Structures are given as C-alpha cells and as structure tokens.
C-alpha cells in the first residue's frame, strides 16, 4: 500500500525511532475520514479537530494541501470509484520536549459503506471511561479498542462508555443521539465529572437537520427514549435496536438524509 510519509509518497513501511515519543508512549494524533470513491468527505471539520488537539498540547505542525495529497493518495492506490478509509496521522517521532514541526502521515485502506438501513445492538462497557483526554483523538486508543472487542465478544456491535456515576458519554467509535418523541438529545459530559466526549464531526454536520439538545444523559433514562442512533464519519447515522436488553423501535427514516450531510464531499484546502 502506498502512503504519504510527510514528505513523499512511498510504498513500504514507516520507520519510527525506538527512543521517539510515538514509539515509546504512543504520542500521536489521528483522524479517520471517508473517501467516497471520488472525494474526501468532511475534510475541513476533521482537519480543524486534529489541529485543535495539536495546539492544545503545544505541538507545532505543518498543514499541507490535504485535499490534493489525499486525492493523489487514493489515485495511486487504485481507489478511483471505490470507497476507502483515510487516515491523517501526526506522530511525535522525536523525544519528549522536542519541538520539531510535525508533518502528517496519510494512509488509505479499503472500506465498504454499510447500508443506511443497518441496525446496531449496543451494550454498556463495564469499565469506567472518565477523562478530559477523551476530547482528543490520540493513538492512546487501547481503552476504546478493548471496549469494542468486549462488546463484539458478547454479541453486540459496540459498547457505550459511561462515567463512574452512570452518565452516558459515547460509544467506543461513535457519537450517540437519542429521540424522546419530541426532540433529539445528545449526551453532554456532566461538568463535575471531569469527563469529556470527542467532538463529533458527524453530529456537527447534521445539527441543522436534527437540532439536537446537548445535556447529560444517565443510563437510567433509557426507558424515556423511543429511538437511538449512532453517528460517525464512516458509518454515518445508524439506528440502534437494543442496548443491553432494552429494545427500541427502529426508525431509519433520518438515516439516509443524514448520510448525505455526513458523507458530503469537501475538497477545500484548510488554511489555518
């Protein structure tokens, strides 16, 4: 697979120094985007999110013409007319305290887009996920992978992450949205919990369509909701039929129109 190493397109592997921060501590930031066969989707939103994280942690970074590079990456790998999963990765290859400007690594891999009528079953993750670091998408991703694997092993598609007090945050890979018969509600981390939720580019792209209310949601509120949905950049918006034995009516009506927003092409270079 051909990838972009921050300077050139190469076919092979990426070398990380064993004494560098990315290898030793997993210090890197990443974004996952959809290639729809012709365009990069929601590029500006993803770049804005990863750049915000880099600035939060004080890392200097180079912001190239992502649209041109990602499109060339897809072309070189034969993804013309074929959907794929793109990744933008900023890794701290030097040691701690080094302020060298980081350059993005870009990759692409096959990805099949699930039908909008796909339905998910969720469970609650038994481990507490409660950290301000959850607002940033970093390579310290083991807790999310583990939660997802546990859910799959138990026969579910994904796991909902909770605070110690039982407040809903997100799933291991998606934002959540509940419908109570009148309005859509998306979880907000209780301020006193010290927890955080990754700002969802998918949810942001459908705010004008769903008009969600953001507030803390406790797991004990499940009976108050008629429908539940998961949203992320690749799967778009999918209905949830069950959360750990609690069944919900399935309504896929908003899923197709939401997908049109979430998977909207965006090939403008980000200048920030």
GUKE-984455 format. One record per residue (C-alpha): x, z, y; residue in one letter. Coordinates in pm, whole numbers, plus 50000, padded with zeros to 5 digits. Layout:
(node (X, Z, Y), a)
...
# end
This chain:
(node (50000, 50000, 50000), x)
(node (50134, 49902, 50340), x)
(node (50120, 50172, 50608), x)
(node (50242, 50223, 50964), x)
(node (50519, 50485, 50983), x)
(node (50504, 50544, 51358), x)
(node (50737, 50255, 51438), x)
(node (50682, 49973, 51189), x)
(node (50459, 49850, 50907), x)
(node (50627, 49935, 50577), x)
(node (50547, 49904, 50209), x)
(node (50661, 50211, 50022), x)
(node (50685, 50585, 50077), x)
(node (50728, 50810, 50378), x)
(node (51030, 51042, 50389), x)
(node (50983, 51397, 50518), x)
(node (51290, 51620, 50572), x)
(node (51277, 51925, 50345), x)
(node (51358, 52154, 50638), x)
(node (51091, 51998, 50861), x)
(node (50770, 52174, 50959), x)
(node (50540, 51923, 50790), x)
(node (50708, 51965, 50451), x)
(node (50769, 52339, 50468), x)
(node (50448, 52454, 50637), x)
(node (50208, 52160, 50627), x)
(node (50206, 52137, 51006), x)
(node (50027, 51812, 51077), x)
(node (49700, 51691, 51221), x)
(node (49482, 51411, 51089), x)
(node (49164, 51213, 51143), x)
(node (48960, 51014, 50890), x)
(node (48779, 50704, 51014), x)
(node (48574, 50425, 50862), x)
(node (48690, 50065, 50851), x)
(node (48366, 49868, 50809), x)
(node (48538, 49550, 50694), x)
(node (48582, 49414, 51045), x)
(node (48617, 49704, 51289), x)
(node (48738, 50060, 51330), x)
(node (48439, 50292, 51377), x)
(node (48418, 50568, 51639), x)
(node (48786, 50532, 51725), x)
(node (48776, 50687, 52072), x)
(node (48597, 51000, 51951), x)
(node (48846, 51059, 51670), x)
(node (49147, 51000, 51894), x)
(node (49008, 51234, 52157), x)
(node (48966, 51507, 51892), x)
(node (49315, 51481, 51745), x)
(node (49476, 51454, 52089), x)
(node (49289, 51767, 52199), x)
(node (49428, 51955, 51898), x)
(node (49782, 51835, 51966), x)
(node (49754, 51953, 52326), x)
(node (49610, 52288, 52219), x)
(node (49920, 52357, 52010), x)
(node (50157, 52221, 52271), x)
(node (50284, 51914, 52085), x)
(node (50393, 51604, 52274), x)
(node (50262, 51283, 52120), x)
(node (50266, 50909, 52161), x)
(node (49926, 50731, 52182), x)
(node (49973, 50364, 52093), x)
(node (49710, 50090, 52084), x)
(node (49536, 50234, 51778), x)
(node (49275, 49957, 51761), x)
(node (49538, 49684, 51740), x)
(node (49753, 49874, 51489), x)
(node (49464, 49980, 51264), x)
(node (49318, 49631, 51262), x)
(node (49659, 49488, 51171), x)
(node (49694, 49755, 50901), x)
(node (49361, 49655, 50747), x)
(node (49455, 49285, 50760), x)
(node (49795, 49339, 50594), x)
(node (49631, 49535, 50312), x)
(node (49360, 49277, 50244), x)
(node (49068, 49475, 50383), x)
(node (48910, 49184, 50569), x)
(node (48539, 49207, 50483), x)
(node (48599, 49522, 50272), x)
(node (48526, 49879, 50379), x)
(node (48804, 50136, 50375), x)
(node (48911, 50485, 50475), x)
(node (49156, 50500, 50762), x)
(node (49373, 50799, 50844), x)
(node (49561, 50882, 51163), x)
(node (49824, 51148, 51091), x)
(node (50056, 51329, 51329), x)
(node (50314, 51527, 51133), x)
(node (50574, 51763, 51277), x)
(node (50875, 51627, 51092), x)
(node (51130, 51841, 51278), x)
(node (51180, 52214, 51253), x)
(node (50982, 52481, 51432), x)
(node (51033, 52494, 51806), x)
(node (51145, 52131, 51830), x)
(node (50957, 51940, 52099), x)
(node (51028, 51581, 51997), x)
(node (50738, 51347, 52074), x)
(node (50529, 51282, 51762), x)
(node (50422, 50932, 51661), x)
(node (50119, 50861, 51440), x)
(node (50134, 50753, 51077), x)
(node (49844, 50518, 50990), x)
(node (49710, 50457, 50639), x)
(node (49419, 50279, 50475), x)
(node (49263, 50318, 50130), x)
(node (48956, 50173, 49955), x)
(node (48626, 50341, 50032), x)
(node (48276, 50249, 49915), x)
(node (47999, 50340, 50157), x)
(node (47717, 50525, 49979), x)
(node (47359, 50404, 50038), x)
(node (47171, 50579, 50320), x)
(node (46918, 50697, 50057), x)
(node (47184, 50903, 49876), x)
(node (47080, 51268, 49837), x)
(node (47315, 51567, 49819), x)
(node (47296, 51906, 49646), x)
(node (47488, 52192, 49808), x)
(node (47590, 52547, 49721), x)
(node (47744, 52831, 49919), x)
(node (48118, 52878, 49899), x)
(node (48189, 53226, 49756), x)
(node (48498, 53271, 49975), x)
(node (48465, 53352, 50345), x)
(node (48578, 53082, 50590), x)
(node (48621, 53251, 50926), x)
(node (48898, 53134, 51158), x)
(node (48937, 52981, 51502), x)
(node (49171, 52730, 51337), x)
(node (48869, 52560, 51178), x)
(node (48812, 52386, 51513), x)
(node (49118, 52171, 51435), x)
(node (49168, 51923, 51152), x)
(node (49509, 52005, 51010), x)
(node (49690, 51949, 50680), x)
(node (49640, 52318, 50600), x)
(node (49339, 52189, 50410), x)
(node (49356, 52373, 50078), x)
(node (49058, 52607, 50152), x)
(node (48833, 52303, 50208), x)
(node (48959, 52117, 49901), x)
(node (48916, 52430, 49690), x)
(node (48561, 52487, 49817), x)
(node (48473, 52125, 49736), x)
(node (48626, 52145, 49388), x)
(node (48441, 52468, 49312), x)
(node (48113, 52307, 49416), x)
(node (48175, 51999, 49203), x)
(node (48263, 52214, 48902), x)
(node (47930, 52396, 48940), x)
(node (47735, 52068, 48955), x)
(node (47696, 52041, 49334), x)
(node (47814, 51772, 49574), x)
(node (47964, 52007, 49831), x)
(node (47986, 52368, 49946), x)
(node (47856, 52531, 50264), x)
(node (48111, 52754, 50436), x)
(node (47999, 53094, 50564), x)
(node (48122, 53380, 50780), x)
(node (48155, 53729, 50632), x)
(node (47810, 53810, 50777), x)
(node (47648, 53509, 50609), x)
(node (47629, 53272, 50905), x)
(node (47642, 52904, 50821), x)
(node (47933, 52703, 50961), x)
(node (47963, 52358, 50800), x)
(node (48021, 52212, 50456), x)
(node (48373, 52156, 50329), x)
(node (48358, 51797, 50453), x)
(node (48057, 51754, 50682), x)
(node (47857, 51890, 50972), x)
(node (47514, 52034, 50892), x)
(node (47179, 51973, 51058), x)
(node (46851, 52149, 50974), x)
(node (46497, 52039, 51066), x)
(node (46232, 52310, 51107), x)
(node (45933, 52079, 51159), x)
(node (45980, 52051, 51533), x)
(node (46349, 52015, 51610), x)
(node (46691, 51960, 51458), x)
(node (46919, 52262, 51455), x)
(node (47295, 52250, 51406), x)
(node (47494, 52567, 51333), x)
(node (47695, 52734, 51605), x)
(node (47955, 52994, 51510), x)
(node (47847, 53338, 51639), x)
(node (48086, 53419, 51926), x)
(node (48155, 53769, 51796), x)
(node (48258, 53635, 51453), x)
(node (48582, 53475, 51568), x)
(node (48491, 53174, 51352), x)
(node (48491, 52811, 51459), x)
(node (48339, 52481, 51346), x)
(node (48516, 52147, 51362), x)
(node (48358, 51942, 51645), x)
(node (48178, 51666, 51455), x)
(node (48225, 51311, 51580), x)
(node (47935, 51202, 51358), x)
(node (47699, 51461, 51502), x)
(node (47811, 51383, 51856), x)
(node (47730, 51014, 51806), x)
(node (47364, 51091, 51718), x)
(node (47296, 51363, 51976), x)
(node (47080, 51131, 52186), x)
(node (46884, 51036, 51874), x)
(node (46833, 51379, 51715), x)
(node (46858, 51604, 52024), x)
(node (46985, 51894, 51810), x)
(node (46974, 52253, 51927), x)
(node (47301, 52435, 51864), x)
(node (47262, 52800, 51765), x)
(node (47382, 53045, 51498), x)
(node (47204, 52989, 51164), x)
(node (47202, 53258, 50895), x)
(node (47178, 53176, 50525), x)
(node (46862, 53388, 50509), x)
(node (46684, 53131, 50728), x)
(node (46678, 52857, 50463), x)
(node (46307, 52905, 50392), x)
(node (46229, 52817, 50754), x)
(node (46361, 52462, 50724), x)
(node (46183, 52156, 50590), x)
(node (46478, 51919, 50573), x)
(node (46856, 51949, 50569), x)
(node (47122, 51684, 50637), x)
(node (47499, 51646, 50615), x)
(node (47687, 51423, 50859), x)
(node (48039, 51287, 50858), x)
(node (48227, 50976, 50963), x)
(node (48235, 50807, 50624), x)
(node (47904, 50901, 50462), x)
(node (47715, 50903, 50794), x)
(node (47392, 51107, 50760), x)
(node (47258, 51201, 50415), x)
(node (46961, 51415, 50312), x)
(node (47006, 51737, 50116), x)
(node (46761, 51813, 49835), x)
(node (46884, 52158, 49736), x)
(node (47102, 52445, 49850), x)
(node (47183, 52674, 49560), x)
(node (46838, 52674, 49402), x)
(node (46639, 52639, 49725), x)
(node (46466, 52300, 49731), x)
(node (46396, 52092, 50040), x)
(node (46164, 51800, 50094), x)
(node (46362, 51478, 50107), x)
(node (46317, 51264, 50416), x)
(node (46571, 50983, 50452), x)
(node (46387, 50828, 50750), x)
(node (46653, 50923, 51010), x)
(node (46950, 50836, 50787), x)
(node (46962, 50458, 50837), x)
(node (46924, 50465, 51218), x)
(node (47177, 50750, 51238), x)
(node (47421, 50543, 51033), x)
(node (47402, 50264, 51291), x)
(node (47533, 50508, 51553), x)
(node (47788, 50687, 51333), x)
(node (47931, 50361, 51198), x)
(node (47927, 50180, 51530), x)
(node (48237, 49965, 51588), x)
(node (48477, 50084, 51853), x)
(node (48789, 49882, 51918), x)
(node (48880, 50002, 52265), x)
(node (49228, 50147, 52302), x)
(node (49225, 50509, 52410), x)
(node (49417, 50573, 52729), x)
(node (49464, 50943, 52793), x)
# end
